[in-house]
């Protein structure tokens, strides 16, 4: 290789010498115009500068002559060669996946919080050898393996990683691939879970507003607060105090029973207590900051309307997931009955499943989680469709900075966007799991910074990720060859 380069260098020297003699002769010719003479002098200087490289070593010559060359790949020749993962402890368990290619470019994605990484691994055999730049084609191959909520985690994680690869291959940020951006900062709403005491809740609010600079909060307004107050709830003892929302081991337990089927009701006393929570929060925060609400509990639309009317005067930003998203007609009844905006969508997969809610304006705000809704492009399509129907879009997010940054790119490219959730405000090491490749901080005073660097604009801080691997799976991007072989016929039609 070196001898070939040396031969080329020697030939170039000879050619440059001959060209230089011709240029000098033309400059010296009295018939040459001044403009032409100046042009030739400039050209000669450029040639001399290039010729000077020939006195360098072969290695230095290559380094100098390619120093300004784009490092983008040959996108048409990219092939997917591997998929690996690391399971972090974020929100119990959240897996980061990495898709590798034959050109050394890789993409990062994430399987939604609480979902099994195998939702993604079973897709590996279906994408190996494909060109990752064909994002939409690959998405159509794998979307049949997605479903509501965590079931979509694998499909969405792969889609994220593909956009990361494509952006790196073409040397542009992911938001550019979605059609460009409307904004360079993304407003965040800070999840603010229930404090065990009034004082603890007050401190959570103070920390978010004063120390962190958030301009939008989301609080829980839950019947869980009422379970120890005699006479606050009807029928709660049958459901173990309605406290087992996240105990999903018992399929027939409270956590797995949809809202219309519990017959839990809020008494007048219970309603007064929940109104006090809303009143205290509004008095403490003031009127400039929007307050969203969530985690009400599993009660029916009648209780949802009753509670919604009781807290209308506090002008909350939205009432989220009061009943399951599948009940579009019931959502329409709630929305028509209340002045406070309604909101659902974090567990909905694909635009086609948002349409029943959007088409009849069953909610005022759609709320996709990009890790469940179908990834970056599908979520932008969801937002665009909602915009055509006069409906705004906020975005749910509960995971690592990988899915967070995917959401940032999508939010930047979607016009009717309101705010993106940050669910890990109280986790001090969360931001350090990654670093922004353009050098910006991830978050500045309650706003996420939109990257200008290629792909998702992040790299993992591997040492930090290793510190926070899940105890049950410490494998850190280990080989996954057992998932290479496809063993089924996947077509969904005959």
C-alpha positions in Angstrom: 0.0 0.0 0.0 2.8 2.4 1.0 4.7 1.7 -2.3 1.7 2.5 -4.4 1.2 5.8 -2.6 4.8 6.6 -3.0 4.6 6.0 -6.8 1.5 8.2 -7.0 3.3 10.9 -5.0 6.3 10.7 -7.3 4.1 11.0 -10.4 2.3 13.9 -8.9 5.6 15.7 -8.3 6.5 15.3 -11.9 3.1 16.5 -13.1 3.1 19.4 -10.8 6.6 20.4 -12.0 5.5 20.4 -15.6 2.3 22.3 -14.8 4.2 24.9 -12.8 6.6 25.5 -15.8 3.6 26.0 -18.1 1.9 28.4 -15.6 5.2 30.4 -15.2 5.6 30.7 -19.0 2.0 32.0 -19.4 2.4 34.5 -16.6 5.6 35.7 -18.2 4.0 36.1 -21.6 3.2 39.8 -22.3 0.0 38.8 -24.1 -1.5 37.4 -20.9 -4.1 39.8 -19.4 -3.8 41.0 -15.8 -7.0 39.1 -14.7 -5.6 35.9 -16.2 -2.2 36.5 -14.7 -3.7 37.0 -11.2 -5.8 33.9 -11.6 -2.8 31.9 -12.6 -0.7 33.2 -9.7 -3.5 32.1 -7.2 -3.7 28.7 -8.9 0.1 28.3 -8.7 0.0 29.1 -5.0 -2.6 26.4 -4.5 -0.5 23.9 -6.4 2.6 24.8 -4.4 0.7 24.3 -1.2 -0.4 20.8 -2.3 3.0 20.0 -3.6 4.4 20.7 -0.3 2.6 17.7 1.1 4.8 15.4 -1.0 7.7 16.1 1.3 5.7 14.6 4.3 5.6 11.0 5.3 2.9 8.8 3.7 0.9 8.7 7.0 1.1 12.5 7.4 0.2 13.0 3.8 -3.0 10.9 4.2 -3.9 12.7 7.4 -3.4 16.1 5.9 -5.1 15.5 2.6 -8.2 13.9 4.3 -8.4 16.2 7.3 -11.5 18.1 5.9 -13.1 15.1 4.2 -16.6 14.2 5.6 -16.4 11.1 7.7 -19.9 10.0 6.7 -20.3 6.5 5.6 -21.4 5.0 2.3 -25.1 4.7 3.3 -26.1 2.5 0.3 -23.6 -0.1 1.5 -24.5 -0.2 5.2 -25.6 -3.5 6.6 -26.9 -4.4 10.1 -24.4 -6.9 11.7 -25.4 -7.2 15.3 -27.7 -6.2 18.2 -26.6 -6.1 21.8 -27.9 -4.7 25.0 -27.3 -3.5 28.6 -30.1 -3.4 31.2 -30.0 -0.4 33.6 -31.7 0.2 36.9 -33.5 3.3 35.6 -37.2 2.9 36.8 -36.6 -0.6 38.0 -35.3 -1.9 34.7 -34.8 -0.2 31.4 -32.7 -1.7 28.6 -30.5 0.1 26.2 -29.9 -1.6 22.9 -27.1 -1.1 20.3 -27.4 -2.0 16.6 -24.0 -2.4 14.9 -23.2 -2.2 11.2 -20.5 -3.3 8.8 -19.0 0.2 8.6 -18.5 0.7 12.4 -21.5 3.0 12.7 -23.8 2.0 15.5 -27.2 3.2 16.8 -28.6 3.4 20.3 -32.2 2.6 21.2 -34.1 1.8 24.3 -36.7 -0.8 25.3 -39.4 1.0 27.4 -39.1 1.0 31.2 -40.3 -2.2 32.8 -40.3 -4.1 29.5 -38.3 -7.3 28.7 -35.3 -6.7 26.5 -36.3 -9.9 24.7 -39.0 -7.8 22.9 -36.1 -6.3 21.0 -33.8 -9.4 20.8 -36.4 -11.5 19.0 -36.3 -8.9 16.2 -32.6 -9.3 15.6 -33.0 -12.3 13.2 -35.4 -10.2 11.2 -33.1 -7.2 10.6 -29.6 -8.8 10.2 -28.1 -8.0 6.9 -30.6 -5.2 6.0 -29.6 -1.6 5.3 -30.5 0.4 8.4 -31.1 3.5 6.3 -34.4 1.9 5.0 -36.1 2.7 8.3 -39.6 2.7 7.1 -39.3 -0.6 5.3 -37.7 -2.2 8.4 -40.4 -0.7 10.6 -43.1 -2.3 8.4 -41.3 -5.7 8.8 -41.2 -5.6 12.5 -44.2 -3.5 13.6 -46.4 -6.7 13.7 -44.4 -7.7 16.8 -45.4 -4.6 18.7 -48.5 -4.0 20.8 -49.8 -1.7 23.5 -47.6 -0.3 26.2 -44.4 -2.3 27.0 -45.2 -4.8 24.2 -44.0 -2.2 21.7 -40.7 -1.7 23.5 -38.7 -3.8 21.1 -40.1 -2.3 17.9 -39.6 1.2 19.1 -36.2 0.6 20.5 -35.0 -0.7 17.1 -36.6 2.2 15.3 -34.8 4.7 17.5 -31.4 3.0 16.9 -32.0 3.0 13.1 -32.5 6.8 13.1 -29.4 7.2 15.1 -27.5 5.2 12.5 -29.0 7.1 9.6 -28.2 10.4 11.1 -24.6 9.4 11.6 -24.4 8.0 8.1 -25.6 11.2 6.5 -24.0 13.4 9.1 -27.2 15.2 10.1 -29.3 15.2 13.4 -32.4 13.0 13.5 -34.7 16.0 13.6 -33.4 17.0 10.2 -34.4 13.6 8.8 -38.0 14.2 10.2 -38.4 17.3 8.1 -36.5 19.9 10.1 -37.1 21.6 13.5 -39.6 24.1 14.8 -37.6 24.8 18.0 -34.1 24.4 19.4 -35.2 24.0 23.0 -37.8 21.6 24.3 -40.0 22.6 27.2 -40.1 19.9 29.9 -42.6 19.0 32.5 -41.2 17.6 35.7 -42.8 14.5 37.1 -43.5 15.2 40.8 -44.5 12.0 42.7 -46.5 12.1 45.9 -44.5 12.9 49.0 -45.1 10.9 52.1 -45.8 14.1 54.0 -47.0 17.6 53.2 -43.5 18.8 53.9 -41.8 16.3 51.6 -44.2 17.2 48.8 -43.4 20.9 49.3 -39.7 20.2 49.1 -40.1 18.3 45.9 -41.9 21.2 44.4 -39.4 23.8 45.6 -36.5 21.7 44.3 -38.0 21.5 40.8 -39.0 25.2 40.5 -36.2 27.0 42.3 -33.2 24.8 42.0 -33.9 23.1 38.6 -35.8 25.9 36.9 -38.8 23.8 35.6 -41.7 25.8 34.3 -44.3 22.9 34.2 -45.0 20.3 36.8 -47.1 17.1 36.9 -48.4 15.8 40.2 -50.3 12.7 41.4 -53.9 13.2 42.5 -54.5 9.7 43.7 -57.1 7.8 45.6 -54.1 6.1 47.2 -53.9 9.2 49.3 -57.4 8.4 50.7 -57.0 4.7 51.6 -56.2 5.4 55.2 -59.0 8.0 55.7 -62.2 6.5 57.0 -65.2 7.2 54.8 -63.2 8.6 51.9 -63.7 5.7 49.5 -66.5 3.2 48.8 -65.5 -0.4 48.2 -61.8 0.1 48.7 -61.2 -2.7 51.2 -62.0 -5.3 48.6 -59.2 -4.0 46.5 -56.6 -3.9 49.3 -57.0 -0.2 49.9 -56.6 0.5 46.2 -52.9 0.7 46.8 -51.7 -2.1 44.5 -51.6 -0.2 41.3 -48.2 -1.6 40.4 -48.6 -5.1 41.8 -49.2 -6.8 38.5 -48.5 -10.4 39.6 -52.1 -11.1 40.4 -54.0 -11.0 37.1 -57.3 -10.5 38.8 -55.9 -8.0 41.3 -56.5 -4.3 41.4 -53.5 -3.4 39.3 -54.8 -5.5 36.4 -58.5 -4.5 36.7 -59.7 -1.8 34.4 -61.4 1.2 35.9 -65.0 0.5 35.1 -64.9 -2.9 36.8 -63.8 -2.0 40.4 -66.9 0.0 41.7 -64.5 2.1 43.7 -66.2 5.5 44.4 -65.0 8.7 46.0 -67.2 10.0 48.8 -67.8 13.6 49.5 -65.2 13.4 52.3 -62.7 11.9 49.9 -63.4 14.5 47.3 -62.8 17.3 49.8 -59.4 15.8 50.6 -58.3 15.6 46.9 -59.5 19.2 46.4 -57.2 20.2 49.3 -54.3 18.6 47.5 -55.0 20.5 44.3 -55.6 23.7 46.3 -52.4 23.4 48.2 -50.3 22.8 45.1 -51.8 25.7 43.2 -51.3 28.1 46.2 -47.7 26.9 46.6 -46.8 27.1 42.9 -48.9 30.1 41.9 -50.7 30.6 38.6 -47.8 31.1 36.2 -46.8 27.4 36.1 -49.0 24.7 34.5 -49.9 21.8 36.7 -50.8 18.5 35.1 -52.3 15.6 37.1 -52.0 11.8 36.8 -52.4 8.4 38.7 -55.9 9.0 39.9 -56.7 5.3 40.5 -59.1 2.8 39.0 -62.5 4.4 39.2 -65.1 4.9 36.5 -66.1 7.8 34.2 -68.8 9.0 36.7 -66.2 9.5 39.4 -63.8 11.0 36.9 -66.3 13.7 35.9 -67.2 14.3 39.6 -63.5 14.8 40.5 -62.8 16.8 37.4 -65.6 19.3 38.2 -64.5 19.6 41.8 -61.0 20.8 40.8 -61.8 22.9 37.7 -61.2 26.2 39.5 -57.5 25.4 39.9 -57.1 25.4 36.1 -55.0 22.3 35.8 -53.1 21.7 32.5 -54.7 18.3 32.0 -56.3 15.2 33.6 -54.2 12.2 32.4 -55.3 8.6 32.0 -58.5 8.9 34.1 -59.8 5.7 32.4 -58.1 3.3 29.9 -57.3 4.7 26.5 -59.3 2.0 24.7 -62.7 3.5 25.8 -62.9 6.4 23.2 -66.6 6.9 23.7 -66.2 7.2 27.5 -63.3 9.6 27.0 -65.5 11.7 24.8 -68.2 11.8 27.6 -65.6 13.0 30.1 -64.0 15.6 27.8 -67.4 17.1 26.9 -68.4 17.3 30.6 -65.3 19.2 31.8 -63.5 22.5 31.2 -60.1 21.0 32.2 -58.2 19.5 29.2 -58.1 15.7 29.1 -55.1 13.6 28.1 -54.2 10.0 27.2 -52.0 8.0 25.0 -48.8 6.8 26.7 -49.7 3.1 26.1 -51.0 3.4 22.5 -49.1 1.8 19.7 -49.3 3.3 16.1 -51.2 6.1 14.6 -54.1 3.8 13.6 -54.9 3.3 17.3 -54.8 7.0 18.1 -57.2 7.8 15.3 -60.4 6.7 17.2 -59.6 9.2 19.9 -58.5 12.0 17.6 -61.3 11.7 15.0 -64.1 12.3 17.5 -62.0 14.7 19.7 -62.3 12.3 22.6 -59.4 14.0 24.4 -58.0 17.5 24.2 -54.3 16.5 24.2 -52.7 13.3 22.9 -49.8 11.9 25.0 -47.7 9.3 23.2 -44.7 7.7 24.7 -42.2 7.4 21.8 -41.0 4.1 23.3 -44.5 2.7 22.8 -46.1 4.7 20.0 -43.9 3.4 17.2 -40.7 5.5 17.5 -39.7 8.8 16.0 -41.4 8.9 12.6 -44.6 7.3 13.8 -44.9 9.7 16.7 -44.4 12.7 14.4 -47.1 11.3 12.2 -49.4 11.0 15.3 -48.6 14.6 16.2 -49.2 15.9 12.7 -52.6 14.0 12.4 -53.7 15.4 15.8 -52.7 18.9 14.7 -55.0 18.6 11.6 -57.8 18.0 14.1 -57.0 20.9 16.4 -55.5 18.7 19.1 -52.2 19.4 20.8 -49.5 16.8 21.7 -47.5 16.4 24.9 -45.1 13.5 25.2 -44.7 10.9 28.0 -41.2 9.7 28.8 -40.0 7.5 31.5 -36.6 5.9 30.8 -32.9 6.6 30.2 -31.5 9.6 28.3 -31.5 7.5 25.2 -35.2 7.5 24.7 -35.3 11.0 26.2 -33.1 12.3 23.4 -35.2 10.4 20.8 -38.2 12.3 22.1 -36.3 15.6 22.0 -35.7 15.2 18.2 -39.3 14.2 17.6 -40.6 17.2 19.7 -38.3 19.6 17.8 -39.8 18.4 14.5 -43.5 18.5 15.5 -45.4 21.8 15.5 -48.3 21.1 17.9 -45.9 19.9 20.7 -46.5 21.3 24.2 -44.1 19.7 26.7 -42.0 16.5 27.2 -41.9 14.6 30.5 -38.8 14.3 32.6 -39.4 11.4 34.9 -36.0 11.2 36.7 -35.5 14.6 38.1 -34.6 13.1 41.5 -32.0 10.7 40.1 -28.6 12.5 40.4 -26.7 10.2 38.0 -29.3 10.1 35.3 -27.9 12.7 33.0 -24.4 11.3 33.3 -25.4 8.0 31.6 -24.7 9.8 28.3 -22.8 12.7 26.9 -24.0 15.1 24.2 -21.7 14.9 21.2 -22.1 18.6 20.4 -20.9 19.5 23.9 -24.2 21.0 25.1 -25.8 20.0 28.5 -28.8 17.7 28.1 -31.0 20.0 30.2 -30.7 23.7 30.9 -33.2 25.3 33.4 -36.1 23.1 32.6 -35.6 22.9 28.8 -33.9 20.1 26.9 -31.3 21.3 24.3 -31.9 20.1 20.8 -28.6 18.6 19.4 -26.9 19.8 16.3 -24.7 16.7 16.0 -25.5 13.6 13.9 -28.1 11.0 14.8 -29.5 11.2 18.3 -26.5 13.3 19.3 -25.4 11.2 22.2 -22.8 8.6 23.2 -22.9 6.4 26.3 -20.7 7.1 29.3 -19.9 3.4 29.6 -18.4 3.6 33.0 -21.5 5.2 34.4 -23.8 2.7 32.7 -21.7 -0.1 34.1 -22.2 1.3 37.6 -26.0 1.1 37.2 -26.5 -2.3 35.5 -29.4 -4.4 36.8 -28.5 -7.0 39.4 -30.1 -9.8 37.5 -28.3 -9.1 34.2 -24.8 -7.6 34.4 -24.0 -8.5 30.8 -22.8 -5.3 29.1 -23.3 -5.4 25.4 -22.3 -9.1 25.3 -22.7 -11.2 22.2 -26.3 -12.3 21.4 -25.7 -14.9 18.8 -28.5 -17.1 20.1 -30.9 -14.5 18.6 -29.4 -14.6 15.1 -31.6 -17.4 13.6 -35.1 -16.7 12.4 -37.4 -19.6 13.1 -40.9 -18.6 12.0 -42.9 -17.4 9.0 -44.0 -13.9 9.9 -46.5 -12.9 7.2 -49.8 -11.7 8.8 -52.1 -12.5 5.8 -52.8 -15.4 3.5 
